[in-house]
Amino acid sequence: MSADVDFLTLCRPGDLLRTRDRRQARITSVSLQDHLIAGEVEMHGRCFWHGDGRWSDAPFGAAGPLDLVPPGPAAGEPRKASIQEALAEGNRLYCCD
């Protein structure tokens, strides 16, 4: 969830977004008057979100796994990893090395 993203203008019925726990969320309706977004989350069911992407049933409004995540930038070149580089002497595999 990001405070600078306005999901009310970003979302349209039929759009597919992701939740913070990476589940697919299909937007079913957007209410500008109520500042609510309605949708269906896989393996959860019907959900409502506030205009900033927070799940409306979150306890105390805390961030949680059902918050909406804005779509990322279009994928460019696929990321690649090299086993040889990872196993090379002097390569730091962990941040605390």
DOSE-622825 format. One record per residue (C-alpha): residue number from 1; residue in three letters; x, y, z. Coordinates in Angstrom, 3 decimals. Example, Ala and Ser with C-alpha at 12.3 -4.5 7.8 and 13.67 -1.06 7.14 Angstrom:
# DOSE-622825
+-----+------+----------+----------+----------+
|  nr | rest |     east |    north |       up |
+-----+------+----------+----------+----------+
|   1 |  ALA |   12.300 |   -4.500 |    7.800 |
|   2 |  SER |   13.670 |   -1.060 |    7.140 |
+-----+------+----------+----------+----------+
END
This chain:
# DOSE-622825
+-----+------+----------+----------+----------+
|  nr | rest |     east |    north |       up |
+-----+------+----------+----------+----------+
|   1 |  MET |    0.000 |    0.000 |    0.000 |
|   2 |  SER |    1.292 |    3.412 |   -0.861 |
|   3 |  ALA |   -0.214 |    6.663 |    0.362 |
|   4 |  ASP |    0.523 |    8.417 |   -2.930 |
|   5 |  VAL |   -1.505 |    5.971 |   -5.070 |
|   6 |  ASP |   -5.151 |    6.838 |   -5.691 |
|   7 |  PHE |   -6.773 |    3.483 |   -6.358 |
|   8 |  LEU |  -10.149 |    5.141 |   -6.982 |
|   9 |  THR |   -8.882 |    6.629 |  -10.238 |
|  10 |  LEU |   -6.588 |    3.682 |  -11.009 |
|  11 |  CYS |   -9.183 |    0.878 |  -10.735 |
|  12 |  ARG |  -11.894 |    0.019 |  -13.230 |
|  13 |  PRO |  -14.398 |   -2.850 |  -13.033 |
|  14 |  GLY |  -12.808 |   -5.945 |  -14.510 |
|  15 |  ASP |   -9.226 |   -4.921 |  -13.677 |
|  16 |  LEU |   -6.921 |   -7.462 |  -12.103 |
|  17 |  LEU |   -4.665 |   -6.317 |   -9.289 |
|  18 |  ARG |   -2.705 |   -8.126 |   -6.591 |
|  19 |  THR |   -2.952 |   -8.057 |   -2.834 |
|  20 |  ARG |    0.086 |   -7.709 |   -0.578 |
|  21 |  ASP |    0.144 |  -11.487 |   -0.182 |
|  22 |  ARG |    0.220 |  -11.790 |   -4.015 |
|  23 |  ARG |   -3.299 |  -13.119 |   -4.522 |
|  24 |  GLN |   -5.275 |  -11.976 |   -7.534 |
|  25 |  ALA |   -7.981 |   -9.372 |   -6.892 |
|  26 |  ARG |  -10.614 |   -8.736 |   -9.591 |
|  27 |  ILE |  -12.231 |   -5.316 |   -9.241 |
|  28 |  THR |  -16.018 |   -5.467 |   -9.546 |
|  29 |  SER |  -17.022 |   -1.861 |   -8.803 |
|  30 |  VAL |  -15.643 |    1.523 |   -7.776 |
|  31 |  SER |  -17.730 |    3.988 |   -5.775 |
|  32 |  LEU |  -16.326 |    7.528 |   -5.919 |
|  33 |  GLN |  -19.044 |    8.808 |   -3.565 |
|  34 |  ASP |  -18.262 |    6.283 |   -0.805 |
|  35 |  HIS |  -14.504 |    6.118 |   -1.558 |
|  36 |  LEU |  -14.773 |    2.316 |   -1.733 |
|  37 |  ILE |  -13.556 |   -0.305 |   -4.166 |
|  38 |  ALA |  -15.260 |   -3.701 |   -4.330 |
|  39 |  GLY |  -13.739 |   -6.868 |   -5.678 |
|  40 |  GLU |  -13.165 |  -10.598 |   -5.401 |
|  41 |  VAL |   -9.958 |  -12.064 |   -3.992 |
|  42 |  GLU |   -9.047 |  -15.629 |   -4.879 |
|  43 |  MET |   -9.451 |  -18.067 |   -1.960 |
|  44 |  HIS |  -11.078 |  -15.306 |    0.120 |
|  45 |  GLY |  -14.142 |  -13.978 |   -1.645 |
|  46 |  ARG |  -15.744 |  -10.542 |   -1.760 |
|  47 |  CYS |  -13.678 |   -7.665 |   -0.340 |
|  48 |  PHE |  -13.921 |   -3.902 |   -0.017 |
|  49 |  TRP |  -11.021 |   -1.463 |    0.011 |
|  50 |  HIS |  -10.675 |    2.221 |    0.833 |
|  51 |  GLY |   -9.526 |    4.604 |   -1.894 |
|  52 |  ASP |   -5.897 |    4.261 |   -0.802 |
|  53 |  GLY |   -5.948 |    0.452 |   -1.184 |
|  54 |  ARG |   -6.384 |   -0.498 |    2.494 |
|  55 |  TRP |   -8.691 |   -3.454 |    3.127 |
|  56 |  SER |  -11.830 |   -1.984 |    4.739 |
|  57 |  ASP |  -12.179 |   -4.750 |    7.366 |
|  58 |  ALA |   -8.597 |   -4.443 |    8.647 |
|  59 |  PRO |   -8.442 |   -4.233 |   12.452 |
|  60 |  PHE |   -7.659 |   -0.648 |   13.466 |
|  61 |  GLY |   -6.919 |    0.136 |    9.788 |
|  62 |  ALA |   -3.541 |   -1.601 |   10.029 |
|  63 |  ALA |   -1.708 |   -2.724 |    6.911 |
|  64 |  GLY |   -2.315 |   -6.347 |    6.088 |
|  65 |  PRO |   -2.142 |   -9.075 |    3.465 |
|  66 |  LEU |   -5.404 |   -8.094 |    1.741 |
|  67 |  ASP |   -4.326 |   -4.521 |    0.951 |
|  68 |  LEU |   -4.134 |   -3.719 |   -2.754 |
|  69 |  VAL |   -0.769 |   -3.256 |   -4.431 |
|  70 |  PRO |   -0.437 |   -0.857 |   -7.360 |
|  71 |  PRO |    0.567 |   -2.475 |  -10.632 |
|  72 |  GLY |    4.289 |   -2.407 |  -11.258 |
|  73 |  PRO |    5.967 |   -0.907 |  -14.278 |
|  74 |  ALA |    5.819 |   -2.879 |  -17.485 |
|  75 |  ALA |    8.323 |   -5.678 |  -17.491 |
|  76 |  GLY |   11.338 |   -5.015 |  -19.633 |
|  77 |  GLU |   14.073 |   -7.544 |  -20.150 |
|  78 |  PRO |   13.627 |  -10.656 |  -17.986 |
|  79 |  ARG |   15.858 |  -10.832 |  -14.942 |
|  80 |  LYS |   18.547 |  -13.479 |  -15.077 |
|  81 |  ALA |   20.698 |  -15.087 |  -12.421 |
|  82 |  SER |   23.987 |  -16.868 |  -12.866 |
|  83 |  ILE |   24.850 |  -19.878 |  -10.722 |
|  84 |  GLN |   28.520 |  -19.389 |  -11.561 |
|  85 |  GLU |   28.441 |  -15.825 |  -10.249 |
|  86 |  ALA |   26.586 |  -16.884 |   -7.118 |
|  87 |  LEU |   29.101 |  -19.633 |   -6.335 |
|  88 |  ALA |   32.193 |  -17.624 |   -7.223 |
|  89 |  GLU |   34.693 |  -17.043 |   -4.437 |
|  90 |  GLY |   34.256 |  -13.604 |   -2.959 |
|  91 |  ASN |   30.578 |  -13.383 |   -3.865 |
|  92 |  ARG |   28.550 |  -12.236 |   -0.891 |
|  93 |  LEU |   25.459 |  -14.430 |   -0.777 |
|  94 |  TYR |   24.100 |  -12.829 |    2.391 |
|  95 |  CYS |   23.810 |   -9.225 |    3.459 |
|  96 |  CYS |   25.445 |   -9.920 |    6.835 |
|  97 |  ASP |   28.665 |  -11.505 |    5.478 |
+-----+------+----------+----------+----------+
END
